[in-house]
């Protein structure tokens, strides 16, 4: 797996500065000249792409034997790219990862709230005191969250009081898990939140969803 990651990073890094295949130049202002790859580099990029795509057809020992040489070559590629370009690649990768994690968390929140409503209907208008009461009749397990800025967790923080009726945001502990209000006398009764005070990219704090 490590080899595949190295290959993917190498291929991505090379692709960032690759020039399109030769062809008629479009009628537009001249752009800054770009470096051209030698035939050897282009062949290597092609073969790495094939290796990633069809690795299941290659004996594992052959792949393992390549790892040291590819790792050494990758270090040379990184040196050629320079710190600024590598930092930009890392920044964009993190942005994409955070976006995917945020999307997944919001989808999971909707599904979990849906399960709560099913339980509420089945129990005649009563929410569970603990979210584990939904298992296994409504759901198989408490869903795991992996919010930006946090590790993976299924932690549930339960608020069984009216302490935060005036401002539920004060109950946020930024655990990266779930926050659930279980007191039937509370104005927040049955409310399920993402216990995260980080801002969604271009949006509000996650607990406001």
Rosetta constraint file for C-alpha pairs under 8 A:
AtomPair CA 1 CA 5 HARMONIC 6.40 0.50
AtomPair CA 2 CA 6 HARMONIC 6.25 0.50
AtomPair CA 3 CA 7 HARMONIC 6.12 0.50
AtomPair CA 3 CA 63 HARMONIC 7.55 0.50
AtomPair CA 3 CA 64 HARMONIC 7.50 0.50
AtomPair CA 3 CA 67 HARMONIC 5.67 0.50
AtomPair CA 3 CA 70 HARMONIC 7.92 0.50
AtomPair CA 4 CA 8 HARMONIC 6.05 0.50
AtomPair CA 4 CA 52 HARMONIC 6.42 0.50
AtomPair CA 5 CA 9 HARMONIC 6.14 0.50
AtomPair CA 6 CA 10 HARMONIC 6.06 0.50
AtomPair CA 6 CA 70 HARMONIC 7.47 0.50
AtomPair CA 6 CA 71 HARMONIC 6.89 0.50
AtomPair CA 6 CA 74 HARMONIC 7.30 0.50
AtomPair CA 7 CA 11 HARMONIC 6.02 0.50
AtomPair CA 7 CA 48 HARMONIC 6.42 0.50
AtomPair CA 7 CA 52 HARMONIC 7.34 0.50
AtomPair CA 7 CA 70 HARMONIC 7.52 0.50
AtomPair CA 8 CA 12 HARMONIC 6.01 0.50
AtomPair CA 8 CA 52 HARMONIC 7.56 0.50
AtomPair CA 9 CA 13 HARMONIC 5.95 0.50
AtomPair CA 10 CA 14 HARMONIC 6.16 0.50
AtomPair CA 10 CA 74 HARMONIC 6.07 0.50
AtomPair CA 10 CA 77 HARMONIC 7.37 0.50
AtomPair CA 11 CA 15 HARMONIC 6.07 0.50
AtomPair CA 11 CA 45 HARMONIC 6.28 0.50
AtomPair CA 11 CA 48 HARMONIC 7.24 0.50
AtomPair CA 11 CA 49 HARMONIC 7.33 0.50
AtomPair CA 12 CA 16 HARMONIC 6.30 0.50
AtomPair CA 13 CA 17 HARMONIC 7.37 0.50
AtomPair CA 13 CA 77 HARMONIC 7.89 0.50
AtomPair CA 13 CA 78 HARMONIC 7.96 0.50
AtomPair CA 13 CA 81 HARMONIC 7.80 0.50
AtomPair CA 14 CA 18 HARMONIC 6.15 0.50
AtomPair CA 14 CA 45 HARMONIC 7.82 0.50
AtomPair CA 14 CA 77 HARMONIC 7.98 0.50
AtomPair CA 17 CA 34 HARMONIC 7.75 0.50
AtomPair CA 17 CA 35 HARMONIC 7.74 0.50
AtomPair CA 18 CA 35 HARMONIC 7.59 0.50
AtomPair CA 18 CA 36 HARMONIC 7.24 0.50
AtomPair CA 18 CA 37 HARMONIC 7.31 0.50
AtomPair CA 19 CA 34 HARMONIC 6.63 0.50
AtomPair CA 19 CA 35 HARMONIC 7.18 0.50
AtomPair CA 19 CA 36 HARMONIC 6.34 0.50
AtomPair CA 19 CA 37 HARMONIC 7.83 0.50
AtomPair CA 37 CA 41 HARMONIC 6.01 0.50
AtomPair CA 37 CA 42 HARMONIC 6.35 0.50
AtomPair CA 38 CA 42 HARMONIC 6.42 0.50
AtomPair CA 39 CA 43 HARMONIC 6.13 0.50
AtomPair CA 40 CA 44 HARMONIC 6.24 0.50
AtomPair CA 41 CA 45 HARMONIC 6.16 0.50
AtomPair CA 42 CA 46 HARMONIC 6.22 0.50
AtomPair CA 43 CA 47 HARMONIC 6.16 0.50
AtomPair CA 44 CA 48 HARMONIC 6.07 0.50
AtomPair CA 45 CA 49 HARMONIC 6.19 0.50
AtomPair CA 46 CA 50 HARMONIC 6.33 0.50
AtomPair CA 47 CA 51 HARMONIC 6.09 0.50
AtomPair CA 48 CA 52 HARMONIC 6.24 0.50
AtomPair CA 49 CA 53 HARMONIC 6.22 0.50
AtomPair CA 50 CA 54 HARMONIC 5.82 0.50
AtomPair CA 50 CA 55 HARMONIC 7.71 0.50
AtomPair CA 51 CA 55 HARMONIC 5.12 0.50
AtomPair CA 51 CA 58 HARMONIC 7.92 0.50
AtomPair CA 54 CA 58 HARMONIC 7.29 0.50
AtomPair CA 58 CA 62 HARMONIC 7.01 0.50
AtomPair CA 58 CA 63 HARMONIC 7.14 0.50
AtomPair CA 59 CA 63 HARMONIC 6.78 0.50
AtomPair CA 60 CA 64 HARMONIC 6.15 0.50
AtomPair CA 61 CA 65 HARMONIC 6.09 0.50
AtomPair CA 62 CA 66 HARMONIC 6.55 0.50
AtomPair CA 63 CA 67 HARMONIC 6.77 0.50
AtomPair CA 66 CA 70 HARMONIC 6.06 0.50
AtomPair CA 67 CA 71 HARMONIC 5.94 0.50
AtomPair CA 68 CA 72 HARMONIC 6.24 0.50
AtomPair CA 69 CA 73 HARMONIC 6.14 0.50
AtomPair CA 70 CA 74 HARMONIC 5.90 0.50
AtomPair CA 71 CA 75 HARMONIC 6.40 0.50
AtomPair CA 72 CA 76 HARMONIC 6.69 0.50
AtomPair CA 73 CA 77 HARMONIC 6.31 0.50
AtomPair CA 74 CA 78 HARMONIC 6.14 0.50
AtomPair CA 75 CA 79 HARMONIC 6.17 0.50
AtomPair CA 76 CA 80 HARMONIC 6.25 0.50
AtomPair CA 77 CA 81 HARMONIC 6.22 0.50
AtomPair CA 78 CA 82 HARMONIC 6.23 0.50
AtomPair CA 78 CA 83 HARMONIC 7.97 0.50
AtomPair CA 78 CA 86 HARMONIC 7.26 0.50
AtomPair CA 79 CA 83 HARMONIC 7.78 0.50
AtomPair CA 81 CA 85 HARMONIC 6.05 0.50
AtomPair CA 81 CA 86 HARMONIC 6.71 0.50
AtomPair CA 82 CA 86 HARMONIC 6.34 0.50
AtomPair CA 83 CA 87 HARMONIC 5.91 0.50
AtomPair CA 84 CA 88 HARMONIC 6.28 0.50
AtomPair CA 85 CA 89 HARMONIC 6.24 0.50
AtomPair CA 86 CA 90 HARMONIC 6.20 0.50
AtomPair CA 87 CA 91 HARMONIC 6.09 0.50
AtomPair CA 88 CA 92 HARMONIC 6.24 0.50
AtomPair CA 89 CA 93 HARMONIC 6.14 0.50
AtomPair CA 90 CA 94 HARMONIC 6.12 0.50
AtomPair CA 91 CA 95 HARMONIC 6.25 0.50
AtomPair CA 92 CA 96 HARMONIC 6.24 0.50
AtomPair CA 93 CA 97 HARMONIC 6.13 0.50
AtomPair CA 94 CA 98 HARMONIC 5.98 0.50
AtomPair CA 95 CA 99 HARMONIC 6.10 0.50
AtomPair CA 96 CA 100 HARMONIC 6.24 0.50
AtomPair CA 97 CA 101 HARMONIC 6.15 0.50
AtomPair CA 98 CA 102 HARMONIC 6.02 0.50
AtomPair CA 98 CA 147 HARMONIC 7.63 0.50
AtomPair CA 98 CA 148 HARMONIC 5.28 0.50
AtomPair CA 99 CA 103 HARMONIC 6.17 0.50
AtomPair CA 99 CA 201 HARMONIC 7.36 0.50
AtomPair CA 100 CA 104 HARMONIC 6.17 0.50
AtomPair CA 101 CA 105 HARMONIC 6.15 0.50
AtomPair CA 101 CA 146 HARMONIC 6.19 0.50
AtomPair CA 101 CA 147 HARMONIC 5.69 0.50
AtomPair CA 101 CA 148 HARMONIC 6.34 0.50
AtomPair CA 102 CA 106 HARMONIC 6.26 0.50
AtomPair CA 102 CA 147 HARMONIC 5.98 0.50
AtomPair CA 102 CA 148 HARMONIC 6.63 0.50
AtomPair CA 102 CA 200 HARMONIC 6.99 0.50
AtomPair CA 103 CA 107 HARMONIC 6.24 0.50
AtomPair CA 104 CA 108 HARMONIC 6.12 0.50
AtomPair CA 105 CA 109 HARMONIC 6.11 0.50
AtomPair CA 105 CA 145 HARMONIC 6.05 0.50
AtomPair CA 105 CA 146 HARMONIC 6.86 0.50
AtomPair CA 105 CA 147 HARMONIC 6.43 0.50
AtomPair CA 106 CA 110 HARMONIC 6.39 0.50
AtomPair CA 106 CA 209 HARMONIC 7.57 0.50
AtomPair CA 107 CA 111 HARMONIC 6.40 0.50
AtomPair CA 108 CA 112 HARMONIC 6.06 0.50
AtomPair CA 108 CA 143 HARMONIC 7.26 0.50
AtomPair CA 108 CA 145 HARMONIC 7.90 0.50
AtomPair CA 109 CA 113 HARMONIC 6.11 0.50
AtomPair CA 109 CA 192 HARMONIC 8.00 0.50
AtomPair CA 109 CA 193 HARMONIC 7.54 0.50
AtomPair CA 109 CA 194 HARMONIC 7.37 0.50
AtomPair CA 110 CA 114 HARMONIC 6.14 0.50
AtomPair CA 111 CA 115 HARMONIC 6.34 0.50
AtomPair CA 112 CA 116 HARMONIC 6.36 0.50
AtomPair CA 112 CA 143 HARMONIC 7.62 0.50
AtomPair CA 113 CA 117 HARMONIC 6.34 0.50
AtomPair CA 113 CA 192 HARMONIC 6.77 0.50
AtomPair CA 114 CA 118 HARMONIC 6.38 0.50
AtomPair CA 115 CA 119 HARMONIC 6.34 0.50
AtomPair CA 115 CA 134 HARMONIC 7.61 0.50
AtomPair CA 115 CA 138 HARMONIC 6.06 0.50
AtomPair CA 115 CA 139 HARMONIC 6.92 0.50
AtomPair CA 116 CA 120 HARMONIC 6.07 0.50
AtomPair CA 116 CA 127 HARMONIC 7.09 0.50
AtomPair CA 116 CA 134 HARMONIC 7.51 0.50
AtomPair CA 116 CA 190 HARMONIC 7.91 0.50
AtomPair CA 117 CA 121 HARMONIC 6.13 0.50
AtomPair CA 118 CA 122 HARMONIC 6.20 0.50
AtomPair CA 118 CA 138 HARMONIC 7.16 0.50
AtomPair CA 119 CA 123 HARMONIC 6.01 0.50
AtomPair CA 119 CA 126 HARMONIC 7.84 0.50
AtomPair CA 119 CA 127 HARMONIC 6.87 0.50
AtomPair CA 119 CA 128 HARMONIC 7.68 0.50
AtomPair CA 119 CA 134 HARMONIC 6.84 0.50
AtomPair CA 119 CA 138 HARMONIC 6.73 0.50
AtomPair CA 120 CA 124 HARMONIC 6.29 0.50
AtomPair CA 120 CA 125 HARMONIC 4.98 0.50
AtomPair CA 120 CA 126 HARMONIC 5.13 0.50
AtomPair CA 120 CA 127 HARMONIC 5.18 0.50
AtomPair CA 120 CA 128 HARMONIC 7.80 0.50
AtomPair CA 121 CA 125 HARMONIC 5.73 0.50
AtomPair CA 121 CA 126 HARMONIC 7.69 0.50
AtomPair CA 123 CA 127 HARMONIC 7.61 0.50
AtomPair CA 127 CA 182 HARMONIC 7.27 0.50
AtomPair CA 127 CA 189 HARMONIC 7.83 0.50
AtomPair CA 127 CA 190 HARMONIC 5.81 0.50
AtomPair CA 128 CA 133 HARMONIC 6.13 0.50
AtomPair CA 128 CA 134 HARMONIC 7.45 0.50
AtomPair CA 128 CA 182 HARMONIC 7.06 0.50
AtomPair CA 128 CA 190 HARMONIC 7.92 0.50
AtomPair CA 129 CA 133 HARMONIC 7.57 0.50
AtomPair CA 129 CA 182 HARMONIC 5.34 0.50
AtomPair CA 129 CA 183 HARMONIC 7.70 0.50
AtomPair CA 130 CA 158 HARMONIC 7.60 0.50
AtomPair CA 130 CA 182 HARMONIC 7.37 0.50
AtomPair CA 131 CA 135 HARMONIC 7.95 0.50
AtomPair CA 131 CA 142 HARMONIC 7.30 0.50
AtomPair CA 131 CA 156 HARMONIC 7.98 0.50
AtomPair CA 132 CA 141 HARMONIC 7.44 0.50
AtomPair CA 132 CA 142 HARMONIC 6.84 0.50
AtomPair CA 134 CA 138 HARMONIC 5.16 0.50
AtomPair CA 134 CA 139 HARMONIC 5.92 0.50
AtomPair CA 135 CA 139 HARMONIC 5.24 0.50
AtomPair CA 135 CA 140 HARMONIC 5.46 0.50
AtomPair CA 135 CA 141 HARMONIC 6.04 0.50
AtomPair CA 135 CA 142 HARMONIC 7.95 0.50
AtomPair CA 136 CA 140 HARMONIC 4.98 0.50
AtomPair CA 136 CA 141 HARMONIC 7.24 0.50
AtomPair CA 142 CA 154 HARMONIC 6.31 0.50
AtomPair CA 143 CA 154 HARMONIC 6.05 0.50
AtomPair CA 144 CA 152 HARMONIC 6.59 0.50
AtomPair CA 144 CA 153 HARMONIC 5.42 0.50
AtomPair CA 144 CA 154 HARMONIC 4.47 0.50
AtomPair CA 144 CA 177 HARMONIC 7.87 0.50
AtomPair CA 145 CA 152 HARMONIC 5.64 0.50
AtomPair CA 145 CA 153 HARMONIC 5.43 0.50
AtomPair CA 145 CA 154 HARMONIC 6.09 0.50
AtomPair CA 145 CA 176 HARMONIC 7.19 0.50
AtomPair CA 145 CA 177 HARMONIC 6.20 0.50
AtomPair CA 146 CA 150 HARMONIC 6.39 0.50
AtomPair CA 146 CA 151 HARMONIC 5.81 0.50
AtomPair CA 146 CA 152 HARMONIC 4.54 0.50
AtomPair CA 146 CA 153 HARMONIC 6.65 0.50
AtomPair CA 146 CA 176 HARMONIC 7.41 0.50
AtomPair CA 147 CA 151 HARMONIC 7.12 0.50
AtomPair CA 147 CA 152 HARMONIC 7.51 0.50
AtomPair CA 147 CA 176 HARMONIC 6.25 0.50
AtomPair CA 147 CA 196 HARMONIC 7.89 0.50
AtomPair CA 148 CA 198 HARMONIC 7.73 0.50
AtomPair CA 149 CA 198 HARMONIC 7.46 0.50
AtomPair CA 150 CA 175 HARMONIC 7.83 0.50
AtomPair CA 150 CA 176 HARMONIC 5.63 0.50
AtomPair CA 151 CA 176 HARMONIC 7.36 0.50
AtomPair CA 152 CA 176 HARMONIC 7.97 0.50
AtomPair CA 153 CA 176 HARMONIC 6.98 0.50
AtomPair CA 153 CA 177 HARMONIC 5.83 0.50
AtomPair CA 154 CA 177 HARMONIC 5.74 0.50
AtomPair CA 154 CA 178 HARMONIC 7.11 0.50
AtomPair CA 155 CA 175 HARMONIC 7.79 0.50
AtomPair CA 155 CA 176 HARMONIC 7.96 0.50
AtomPair CA 155 CA 177 HARMONIC 4.95 0.50
AtomPair CA 155 CA 178 HARMONIC 6.08 0.50
AtomPair CA 156 CA 177 HARMONIC 6.02 0.50
AtomPair CA 156 CA 178 HARMONIC 4.63 0.50
AtomPair CA 156 CA 179 HARMONIC 5.83 0.50
AtomPair CA 156 CA 180 HARMONIC 7.10 0.50
AtomPair CA 157 CA 177 HARMONIC 7.65 0.50
AtomPair CA 157 CA 178 HARMONIC 6.06 0.50
AtomPair CA 157 CA 179 HARMONIC 4.83 0.50
AtomPair CA 157 CA 180 HARMONIC 6.22 0.50
AtomPair CA 158 CA 179 HARMONIC 6.02 0.50
AtomPair CA 158 CA 180 HARMONIC 4.91 0.50
AtomPair CA 158 CA 181 HARMONIC 5.88 0.50
AtomPair CA 158 CA 182 HARMONIC 6.73 0.50
AtomPair CA 159 CA 171 HARMONIC 7.96 0.50
AtomPair CA 159 CA 179 HARMONIC 7.52 0.50
AtomPair CA 159 CA 180 HARMONIC 6.10 0.50
AtomPair CA 159 CA 181 HARMONIC 4.73 0.50
AtomPair CA 159 CA 182 HARMONIC 6.10 0.50
AtomPair CA 159 CA 183 HARMONIC 7.25 0.50
AtomPair CA 160 CA 181 HARMONIC 6.07 0.50
AtomPair CA 160 CA 182 HARMONIC 5.06 0.50
AtomPair CA 160 CA 183 HARMONIC 4.67 0.50
AtomPair CA 161 CA 181 HARMONIC 7.77 0.50
AtomPair CA 161 CA 182 HARMONIC 7.59 0.50
AtomPair CA 161 CA 183 HARMONIC 5.42 0.50
AtomPair CA 161 CA 185 HARMONIC 7.85 0.50
AtomPair CA 161 CA 186 HARMONIC 6.68 0.50
AtomPair CA 162 CA 183 HARMONIC 7.02 0.50
AtomPair CA 162 CA 185 HARMONIC 7.01 0.50
AtomPair CA 162 CA 186 HARMONIC 4.90 0.50
AtomPair CA 162 CA 187 HARMONIC 7.48 0.50
AtomPair CA 164 CA 168 HARMONIC 4.87 0.50
AtomPair CA 164 CA 169 HARMONIC 7.75 0.50
AtomPair CA 164 CA 170 HARMONIC 6.65 0.50
AtomPair CA 164 CA 171 HARMONIC 6.44 0.50
AtomPair CA 165 CA 186 HARMONIC 6.35 0.50
AtomPair CA 165 CA 187 HARMONIC 5.77 0.50
AtomPair CA 165 CA 188 HARMONIC 6.39 0.50
AtomPair CA 168 CA 172 HARMONIC 7.59 0.50
AtomPair CA 168 CA 188 HARMONIC 7.61 0.50
AtomPair CA 169 CA 207 HARMONIC 7.64 0.50
AtomPair CA 172 CA 179 HARMONIC 7.54 0.50
AtomPair CA 172 CA 195 HARMONIC 5.63 0.50
AtomPair CA 172 CA 196 HARMONIC 6.86 0.50
AtomPair CA 172 CA 197 HARMONIC 7.03 0.50
AtomPair CA 172 CA 207 HARMONIC 7.58 0.50
AtomPair CA 173 CA 195 HARMONIC 6.39 0.50
AtomPair CA 173 CA 196 HARMONIC 7.22 0.50
AtomPair CA 173 CA 197 HARMONIC 7.83 0.50
AtomPair CA 174 CA 195 HARMONIC 5.18 0.50
AtomPair CA 174 CA 196 HARMONIC 4.29 0.50
AtomPair CA 174 CA 197 HARMONIC 5.49 0.50
AtomPair CA 174 CA 198 HARMONIC 7.89 0.50
AtomPair CA 175 CA 195 HARMONIC 5.78 0.50
AtomPair CA 175 CA 196 HARMONIC 6.36 0.50
AtomPair CA 176 CA 194 HARMONIC 7.02 0.50
AtomPair CA 176 CA 195 HARMONIC 5.36 0.50
AtomPair CA 176 CA 196 HARMONIC 5.14 0.50
AtomPair CA 177 CA 194 HARMONIC 6.21 0.50
AtomPair CA 177 CA 195 HARMONIC 5.34 0.50
AtomPair CA 177 CA 196 HARMONIC 7.33 0.50
AtomPair CA 178 CA 192 HARMONIC 7.09 0.50
AtomPair CA 178 CA 193 HARMONIC 5.94 0.50
AtomPair CA 178 CA 194 HARMONIC 5.09 0.50
AtomPair CA 178 CA 195 HARMONIC 5.22 0.50
AtomPair CA 179 CA 192 HARMONIC 5.79 0.50
AtomPair CA 179 CA 193 HARMONIC 5.02 0.50
AtomPair CA 179 CA 194 HARMONIC 6.09 0.50
AtomPair CA 179 CA 195 HARMONIC 5.31 0.50
AtomPair CA 180 CA 190 HARMONIC 6.86 0.50
AtomPair CA 180 CA 191 HARMONIC 5.82 0.50
AtomPair CA 180 CA 192 HARMONIC 4.65 0.50
AtomPair CA 180 CA 193 HARMONIC 6.42 0.50
AtomPair CA 181 CA 186 HARMONIC 7.84 0.50
AtomPair CA 181 CA 188 HARMONIC 6.02 0.50
AtomPair CA 181 CA 189 HARMONIC 5.35 0.50
AtomPair CA 181 CA 190 HARMONIC 5.51 0.50
AtomPair CA 181 CA 191 HARMONIC 5.42 0.50
AtomPair CA 181 CA 192 HARMONIC 6.75 0.50
AtomPair CA 182 CA 186 HARMONIC 7.92 0.50
AtomPair CA 182 CA 189 HARMONIC 5.52 0.50
AtomPair CA 182 CA 190 HARMONIC 5.77 0.50
AtomPair CA 182 CA 191 HARMONIC 7.82 0.50
AtomPair CA 183 CA 188 HARMONIC 7.89 0.50
AtomPair CA 183 CA 189 HARMONIC 5.63 0.50
AtomPair CA 183 CA 190 HARMONIC 7.90 0.50
AtomPair CA 184 CA 189 HARMONIC 5.44 0.50
AtomPair CA 184 CA 190 HARMONIC 7.93 0.50
AtomPair CA 185 CA 189 HARMONIC 7.01 0.50
AtomPair CA 193 CA 207 HARMONIC 5.62 0.50
AtomPair CA 193 CA 208 HARMONIC 7.59 0.50
AtomPair CA 193 CA 209 HARMONIC 7.25 0.50
AtomPair CA 194 CA 206 HARMONIC 6.12 0.50
AtomPair CA 194 CA 207 HARMONIC 4.80 0.50
AtomPair CA 194 CA 208 HARMONIC 7.96 0.50
AtomPair CA 194 CA 209 HARMONIC 7.57 0.50
AtomPair CA 195 CA 206 HARMONIC 7.52 0.50
AtomPair CA 195 CA 207 HARMONIC 5.70 0.50
AtomPair CA 196 CA 205 HARMONIC 7.14 0.50
AtomPair CA 196 CA 206 HARMONIC 5.56 0.50
AtomPair CA 196 CA 207 HARMONIC 5.50 0.50
AtomPair CA 197 CA 205 HARMONIC 5.36 0.50
AtomPair CA 197 CA 206 HARMONIC 6.11 0.50
AtomPair CA 197 CA 207 HARMONIC 6.24 0.50
AtomPair CA 198 CA 205 HARMONIC 5.29 0.50
AtomPair CA 198 CA 206 HARMONIC 6.21 0.50
AtomPair CA 199 CA 203 HARMONIC 6.40 0.50
AtomPair CA 199 CA 204 HARMONIC 5.33 0.50
AtomPair CA 199 CA 205 HARMONIC 3.99 0.50
AtomPair CA 199 CA 206 HARMONIC 6.02 0.50
AtomPair CA 200 CA 204 HARMONIC 5.70 0.50
AtomPair CA 200 CA 205 HARMONIC 5.78 0.50
AtomPair CA 200 CA 206 HARMONIC 6.00 0.50
AtomPair CA 204 CA 208 HARMONIC 6.59 0.50
AtomPair CA 204 CA 209 HARMONIC 7.94 0.50
AtomPair CA 205 CA 209 HARMONIC 7.75 0.50
